[in-house]
Structures are given as structure tokens and as C-alpha cells.
Amino acid sequence: MISVMPTLDLTTDGHVHTSLCLHAAGNMEEYVEAALAKGLRRLVFLEHFEAGINSPRRTWLTPDDFEIYRREGARLQQRYAGRIEIGLGVEVGYNPREVEATLVFLRDHAWDRVGISCHFLEIAGRHYNLLSRNEQTLAAFSTYGVDRALAEYFALLAQAVEQLPGTVLCHLDAALRHHPEIAPALAAQTQSPVLERIFKLLAAKKMALEINTSGFAHHRRQAYPAPALLARAAAHHLPLAIGSDAHAPAEVGRYFNFMQ
């Protein structure tokens, strides 16, 4: 067990994906049933939105996918009313070239949760997935420079929090989590002034910081963000929101017992 701040609601999984995003398995109802089996009182879907990303693999929803998502979500909210609260949210990937398009998307529909993240870094006109384990992608970041990429990632997160109307910041320190050089690079960035800026922006906008338990499934064996960053966040009295980042129904609520 690890100690966390007491504002963590372990009865809510606020971050799950489905097969709609093309890199997860299972339909929405299977996630709802999994949440019920875990005894959760609330489940929030947080499907991916990206704009203007030049990548050979799509890992986000199309406009048609979002229509399906909203219709199925409404059906499930009605069917499971009184048994579990179901939220329909969106995880917005930040692209500095597409801020207006992103704002238009967010204005078009009401969301129960808006997660802010940054999954892609543009290098020489192409976007590379910062959370990928693909060997070619990791090699591209090695060539570009892991320290450089991580510093740019944090700068983009600060811009995203400043410019987008989010409710929770996702993946604070998960960038390049599969890269063999990430540990020393992250340690060097822990006291970066841009992180202090992010925390101040979150506090000013009353945004939550996500505790993402998917980290226990990776080599670091702890939730994101790391304890040192959580300690800095605590000084700003930030609210916390826990999420499993489930990409399969069996992963709903995973490792929540480690957070008690």
C-alpha cells in the first residue's frame, strides 16, 4: 500500500477506453459490467480526441465514432440508472497548431469530464506517439533527444492547461514511459519551473490532477504521477481524480487497492 492524499475517490474509475479508439478491446457495456463487478459507483469513459495529427496509425475517434459513442453512452445511462453512474468524457490530445479546432469540438457537445493530455510530439512534420512502445518510435525519440522531447512535452502540457477548458490533467509524467532512458531524464526534470507553472495553472482553473494506476502495470511499478511530483502538487491543494486508463474490461479499477 502507498499513502496518498485523502481526496481520492476509490469508488470512481474516471478514465477508461474502448475498442472505438482502435487500441483497446471491448465495448462500452462490457466496461460497465466490469465496473459493477468491482463494486464501483461511477465509471467515466474518456475516449480520445485528436486534431491535425500526422501519424501512420490512428488511435483516436472520428466524428462518426463520437456519434456512436454518445448514442451508446445514453443508452447505457438509461439502462443502468440506479445501479451505477456512467459519465461520458473525452481525453483531448493537445496539438498547438489545432487549438481553435479543439475548442470548436469541445463547444459542440457537453462532456461529463474533459481530460487534457498530449500524446504526440511533432518532429520534422510527423507526429510521434509519446506513450508508444513501438521500437521505431522509441528510436526516433533517441535521435531527437529524450531530455529535449520531455522538456517540450511539459511545455506543451502547460500550454494545453492554459488554453483548453479541461477538468482533469492526464499523464503528467507518463511521456516516453517505455523509453530506456526516461528515468534519468525525468529525474532531471522533476524540479523544472514549467512543472510549477502547470501546478499553478491547475490550481487557478480548479482542475484536478489525475492519479493513473496504469503505472503499476509498467516497469516503474507505481502510479502516475510519481510521489515527488504528487508532493509538489499537494502544496497547491489540487483535487485528485483516479483512473485506471483501462484498455480492456478486466482492467477497470485495476490497482485501486494499492492506493488505499
C-alpha positions in Angstrom: 0.0 0.0 0.0 1.1 3.6 -0.6 -0.1 6.7 1.1 -2.0 9.3 -1.0 -3.9 12.5 -0.2 -7.3 11.9 1.3 -9.3 13.4 -1.6 -9.0 10.3 -3.8 -12.4 8.7 -4.6 -11.7 5.0 -5.0 -15.3 4.2 -5.9 -14.9 6.0 -9.3 -12.9 5.0 -12.3 -12.6 8.2 -14.2 -10.5 7.0 -17.2 -11.4 4.1 -19.4 -11.2 3.5 -23.2 -13.0 1.0 -25.5 -12.4 -0.5 -28.9 -13.7 2.7 -30.5 -10.2 4.2 -30.1 -8.6 1.3 -32.1 -6.0 0.4 -29.5 -8.3 -1.0 -26.8 -10.6 -4.0 -26.6 -14.2 -4.4 -25.5 -17.4 -2.5 -26.0 -18.9 0.1 -23.6 -21.3 -2.2 -21.9 -18.6 -4.7 -21.1 -16.8 -1.9 -19.2 -19.9 -1.0 -17.3 -20.4 -4.7 -16.3 -16.8 -4.9 -15.2 -17.2 -1.7 -13.1 -20.3 -3.2 -11.4 -18.4 -6.4 -10.7 -15.7 -4.3 -9.0 -18.3 -2.6 -6.8 -17.7 0.9 -8.3 -20.4 3.5 -8.1 -19.2 5.6 -11.1 -17.5 4.9 -14.4 -16.3 7.7 -16.7 -15.4 6.9 -20.3 -12.6 9.1 -21.6 -12.3 8.5 -25.3 -9.6 10.0 -27.4 -9.9 13.2 -29.5 -7.0 14.4 -31.7 -6.8 17.1 -34.3 -4.3 17.5 -37.1 -2.1 14.6 -36.2 0.1 13.3 -38.9 0.7 9.7 -37.8 0.5 6.4 -39.7 -1.7 4.9 -37.1 -5.0 6.4 -35.8 -5.5 6.0 -32.1 -8.5 8.4 -31.7 -12.2 8.6 -32.6 -13.6 10.0 -35.8 -16.7 12.3 -35.8 -18.8 9.2 -36.7 -17.2 7.3 -33.9 -18.1 10.0 -31.4 -21.8 9.9 -32.6 -21.8 6.1 -31.9 -20.1 6.8 -28.5 -22.7 9.3 -27.4 -25.7 7.2 -28.5 -24.4 4.1 -26.8 -23.5 6.1 -23.7 -27.0 7.5 -23.5 -28.5 4.0 -23.8 -26.3 2.6 -21.1 -27.0 5.6 -18.8 -30.7 4.8 -19.1 -30.3 1.0 -18.8 -28.0 1.1 -15.7 -29.7 4.1 -14.0 -29.8 3.5 -10.2 -27.1 0.8 -10.4 -24.0 2.8 -11.5 -23.4 6.4 -12.7 -21.9 6.5 -16.2 -20.1 9.5 -17.4 -19.2 10.4 -21.0 -16.0 12.2 -21.3 -13.2 13.0 -23.7 -9.5 12.9 -23.5 -8.3 15.8 -25.6 -4.8 15.5 -27.0 -3.1 18.8 -27.4 -1.8 20.0 -30.7 -0.6 23.6 -30.6 -1.5 24.0 -34.3 -5.1 23.0 -33.8 -6.2 24.9 -30.7 -9.2 26.5 -32.4 -10.4 23.2 -33.9 -10.2 21.6 -30.5 -12.1 24.5 -28.9 -14.8 24.1 -31.5 -15.1 20.4 -30.8 -15.4 21.0 -27.1 -18.1 23.7 -27.6 -20.2 21.4 -29.8 -21.1 19.0 -27.0 -21.4 18.9 -23.3 -19.0 16.4 -21.6 -19.0 15.0 -18.1 -15.2 15.1 -18.0 -12.6 16.7 -20.2 -9.2 15.2 -19.7 -6.3 17.2 -21.1 -3.3 15.3 -22.4 -0.6 15.4 -25.0 0.1 12.1 -26.8 2.1 13.3 -29.9 5.2 15.4 -30.4 5.8 16.8 -33.9 9.3 16.1 -35.3 10.1 17.2 -38.9 6.5 17.4 -39.9 5.5 14.0 -38.5 3.8 13.3 -35.1 5.3 10.6 -32.8 3.4 9.0 -30.0 5.0 9.8 -26.7 3.3 6.9 -25.0 4.2 4.3 -27.6 6.3 1.2 -27.1 7.0 0.9 -30.8 10.7 0.4 -31.4 10.9 2.7 -34.4 9.1 5.4 -32.4 11.4 5.0 -29.4 14.4 5.2 -31.8 13.1 8.4 -33.3 13.0 9.9 -29.8 16.5 8.7 -29.1 17.7 10.5 -32.2 15.7 13.6 -31.3 16.9 13.5 -27.6 14.9 12.2 -24.7 15.7 15.2 -22.5 14.7 17.6 -25.2 11.5 15.7 -26.0 10.5 15.5 -22.3 11.1 19.2 -21.8 8.9 20.0 -24.9 6.2 17.7 -23.6 6.0 19.5 -20.3 5.9 22.8 -22.1 3.0 21.6 -24.3 1.1 20.4 -21.2 1.4 23.8 -19.7 0.1 25.4 -22.9 -2.8 22.9 -23.0 -3.9 23.6 -19.5 -3.7 27.3 -20.1 -5.6 27.3 -23.4 -8.2 24.4 -23.1 -11.2 24.1 -20.8 -10.3 20.9 -19.1 -11.5 19.4 -15.9 -8.5 17.0 -15.2 -4.9 16.8 -16.4 -3.9 13.3 -17.5 -0.5 11.6 -17.9 1.6 14.3 -16.2 4.8 12.3 -16.2 3.9 9.3 -18.4 5.6 10.6 -21.6 8.2 8.2 -23.0 7.4 5.7 -20.2 8.6 2.9 -22.4 11.9 4.5 -23.3 15.0 3.0 -21.6 16.5 6.5 -21.0 13.4 8.0 -19.4 14.3 7.6 -15.7 17.3 9.9 -15.6 15.6 12.4 -18.0 12.5 12.5 -15.7 14.6 12.9 -12.6 16.4 15.9 -14.1 13.0 17.5 -15.0 11.3 16.9 -11.6 12.2 20.4 -10.3 11.6 22.1 -13.6 9.9 25.6 -13.4 7.4 24.5 -16.1 6.0 21.9 -13.7 5.4 24.6 -11.1 3.6 26.6 -13.8 1.4 23.6 -14.6 0.5 23.2 -10.9 -0.3 26.9 -10.6 -2.5 26.8 -13.7 -4.3 23.7 -12.5 -5.0 25.4 -9.1 -6.2 28.7 -10.8 -8.6 26.8 -13.1 -9.6 24.4 -10.3 -8.6 21.4 -12.5 -7.9 18.0 -10.9 -4.7 16.1 -11.3 -5.1 12.5 -12.4 -3.7 9.6 -10.5 -3.3 7.0 -13.2 -2.9 3.5 -11.9 -1.8 2.0 -15.2 1.8 2.8 -14.0 1.6 -0.3 -11.8 1.4 -2.4 -15.0 4.6 -0.8 -16.4 8.2 -1.2 -15.3 8.1 1.7 -12.8 5.5 -0.2 -10.6 3.9 2.9 -9.2 1.0 5.2 -10.2 1.5 8.3 -12.3 2.5 10.9 -11.2 5.5 9.9 -9.2 5.5 10.6 -5.4 7.9 13.5 -5.8 5.5 15.2 -8.2 2.5 14.4 -6.0 4.3 16.1 -3.1 4.7 19.2 -5.2 1.1 19.1 -6.3 0.0 18.8 -2.7 1.4 22.2 -1.9 -1.1 23.6 -4.4 -4.0 21.7 -2.8 -5.0 20.2 -6.1 -8.0 17.9 -6.3 -7.2 14.4 -7.4 -9.1 12.1 -9.8 -8.2 8.4 -10.0 -8.3 6.5 -13.3 -7.2 3.0 -14.4 -6.7 4.0 -18.0 -8.3 0.6 -18.8 -7.9 -0.6 -22.4 -9.8 -3.8 -21.6 -12.8 -4.5 -19.4 -10.7 -6.6 -17.0 -8.5 -3.6 -16.3 -11.4 -1.4 -14.9 -10.4 -0.3 -11.4 -7.0 -2.0 -11.6 -4.6 -1.5 -8.7 -7.0 0.8 -6.9 -6.4 -1.4 -3.8 -2.8 -0.2 -3.9 -3.9 3.4 -3.4 -5.7 2.9 0.0 
